[in-house]
């Protein structure tokens, strides 16, 4: 009897021991699974946090763009000056340099037609001035095209009065005629005309032989009589002079927007680097 009880006791103890082993094994596996899931969760959370950290919010992007725009705007300033016949002319100065380039707009645009190229001049170390002829944009007065040379003369006096040692005049269409007229009566370092006619609504180029600085005449071959006018201006001018005709029908500053825009820009910079070296 005692022997049977002893065997039962041993069986019970063995069962308890086996059950304990099985329970312990399951616990270890669960612990391992929980640990693995925890690590995966932490890894995902860390990746998400890193992504959030590196992403730029719309507010941050806007702030950076605003800062860049403010940086450019600090280099562009609004100016005004008075002509000899008492007209207030509005203009802007891009950058600061002793080598200035005055950009005269074409008909019927205003000074903003030169914005892109003026910024490019500034980025390349030149001071660029744009301005509205009388009656255009922010300038006062009426649109008296035969008198716009007075506006350019006032612009020339303004930049030289601020310390410019070198000045090149660049004019598109009627702005080109005004540039030639002012250069025929004042000392400048160069003149570039783009699609300038010989005469426009009473505005004339003046005595071309009196212009002793370097001259560059540019026009589009298919732009009406622009090429013929450029050839006339070139043939009636003294050296140094150059004539460039592009196979395009675009006029004035619109050439910058066409297929010959980059070639035109490069040509102008070659001229400036030769005759108006940055100081």
Rosetta blueprint (number, residue, H / E / L):
1 X L
2 X H
3 X H
4 X H
5 X H
6 X H
7 X H
8 X H
9 X H
10 X H
11 X H
12 X H
13 X H
14 X H
15 X H
16 X H
17 X H
18 X H
19 X H
20 X H
21 X H
22 X H
23 X H
24 X H
25 X H
26 X H
27 X H
28 X H
29 X H
30 X H
31 X H
32 X H
33 X H
34 X H
35 X H
36 X H
37 X H
38 X H
39 X H
40 X H
41 X H
42 X H
43 X H
44 X H
45 X H
46 X H
47 X H
48 X H
49 X H
50 X H
51 X H
52 X H
53 X H
54 X H
55 X L
56 X L
57 X L
58 X H
59 X H
60 X H
61 X H
62 X H
63 X H
64 X H
65 X H
66 X H
67 X H
68 X H
69 X H
70 X H
71 X H
72 X H
73 X H
74 X L
75 X L
76 X E
77 X E
78 X E
79 X E
80 X E
81 X E
82 X E
83 X L
84 X L
85 X L
86 X L
87 X L
88 X E
89 X E
90 X E
91 X E
92 X E
93 X E
94 X E
95 X L
96 X L
97 X L
98 X L
99 X E
100 X E
101 X E
102 X E
103 X E
104 X E
105 X L
106 X L
107 X L
108 X L
109 X L
110 X L
111 X H
112 X H
113 X H
114 X H
115 X H
116 X H
117 X H
118 X H
119 X H
120 X H
121 X H
122 X H
123 X H
124 X L
125 X L
126 X L
127 X E
128 X E
129 X E
130 X E
131 X E
132 X L
133 X L
134 X L
135 X L
136 X L
137 X L
138 X L
139 X L
140 X L
141 X L
142 X L
143 X L
144 X L
145 X H
146 X H
147 X H
148 X H
149 X H
150 X H
151 X H
152 X H
153 X H
154 X H
155 X H
156 X H
157 X H
158 X H
159 X H
160 X H
161 X H
162 X L
163 X L
164 X L
165 X L
166 X E
167 X E
168 X E
169 X E
170 X E
171 X E
172 X E
173 X L
174 X H
175 X H
176 X H
177 X H
178 X H
179 X H
180 X H
181 X H
182 X H
183 X H
184 X H
185 X H
186 X L
187 X L
188 X L
189 X L
190 X E
191 X E
192 X E
193 X E
194 X E
195 X L
196 X L
197 X L
198 X L
199 X E
200 X E
201 X L
202 X L
203 X E
204 X E
205 X L
206 X L
207 X L
208 X H
209 X H
210 X H
211 X L
212 X L
213 X L
214 X E
215 X E
216 X E
217 X E
218 X E
219 X E
220 X E
221 X L
222 X L
223 X L
224 X L
225 X L
226 X H
227 X H
228 X H
229 X H
230 X H
231 X H
232 X H
233 X H
234 X H
235 X H
236 X L
237 X L
238 X L
239 X L
240 X L
241 X E
242 X E
243 X E
244 X E
245 X E
246 X E
247 X L
248 X L
249 X L
250 X L
251 X L
252 X H
253 X H
254 X H
255 X H
256 X H
257 X H
258 X L
259 X L
260 X L
261 X H
262 X H
263 X H
264 X H
265 X H
266 X H
267 X H
268 X H
269 X H
270 X H
271 X H
272 X H
273 X H
274 X H
275 X H
276 X L
277 X L
278 X L
279 X L
